[in-house]
Amino acid sequence: MIRRLMLWLLSDAVVAMFEASKFCYSAIGRFLETCIHVQELVNKDMKIAGILRSLIDARRTDNKALIELIEEEYGELCFETIMTRTAAIGRLSINGFQNNPELNQGLKLYREFVKELIERV
């Protein structure tokens, strides 16, 4: 608990992670409320950088529907980058970062997200 509080105290910005699931959809509002309380009570300088939609399977219609719901509800807070599930990312744990021909393909979305995050904070 103390460790978590220290992270809130020291953080300049928070990224809310959203996985396309009904549970995450239900929880995201509560998480953002908690961030606002932390701003008011603990760390007035902390920003909510945005919502990163991640672990998305673009082939699934339920994932697409949840992405649209989050976009409609939280619009400007959503990062444009959407982290989709790719085989290249899945194989990083097997192939590693050294001599991996898929590395650039796997890291493309992460690079886009980092650029967008830097612009926001």
N, C-alpha and C positions, 0 to 999 in steps of 0.2 A: 504494500500500500504506500509506504513512504517513498519507495523508488518511483512508483507511478506519479506521485505528487511532484517529485523532483523533476521529472520529465516535463510536466505541465509548466512548472516554474521556469525552466530553462529554455523552453521551446519558443522560437520566433514565429513558427507557423505550424499548422496542422493540416494534414491531408487526410480526408475521410475516404477510406477504401470501401468501394461498393462492389460486391460480387452479385451477379444476377441471380438472386434467390429471394423468395418471399420473406424469409427471415431477415435478410439484410435490408430489404425494402422497408420492413416494419421498424427496423432498428435505427436507420440513418437519421431520422428526425430527432430521436432521443440523444444520439451521439452529438448532433449539432447543438442541441439544447445544453448538453454538458459543456461543450466548448464555450458557449456564451457565458455560462455560469463561471467557468474558469477565468474568462476574460474579465468579468465583473469583480470577482472576488480574489483572484490570485495573480493573474498576469495580464494586465491591461494592454500590454504591447503585442500579445500573441494574436496572429491573424489566422483566420480560416482560409487556407489557400484554395481549397476547393474539394470537389468530389472526384476521385479517380475511379472510373468504372473499369474493373479488372476481372480476369478469369472468365471472360465472356466467350461463349461458344456461338459464333455468328451463324451457325447452321440451325440453331434451335429457335423456334418461334417464341417460346416462353422467355428466353433471354432477350430477344429483340423487344418484346412487349415491356419487360421490366426496365430496359434501357430507355425506352420512350417515356415510361411513367416518371422515372427519375428526372429526365430531361424536362418534362412538362412541369414538374413540381419544383425543381431547384434550378432550372435554366442556367443562369449566369454562374452559379457555383460549380457546375460540371465542367471538367476539363474537356477540351475537344478530343484529345487523345483517348482512345478506348483500347485497353489492353486485352486483345483477343488471345484465346488459347491457340498456340501453334505447335506443330510437331518439333520445330527447331528449338523452341524454348524448353519443351519437355525433354529433349535429348541433351540439354546442357549439363545436367547432372551426370550423364553417362560419358559424353564426349569432352566435357570440360572446356576451358577457355584457351588452352594451348593447342595450336594446329587443328583448329576446328573450322572447317570450310563453311559451316552454317552460322558461325558466330555473328557476322554482320546482319544477316537476315533475322536472327533471333533477337538482337539488341536494337533493331530499328525503332520499334515502338517505345522502348525505354528512353532512347535518345530524344525522341519527339516529346515525350512527357517531361523530361528534365529541362528541355528548352522552355516549354510552356510554364513549368513551375518557376523557373528563374525569372521569367517575365512577370509573374504574379507577385513574387516576394521580393 
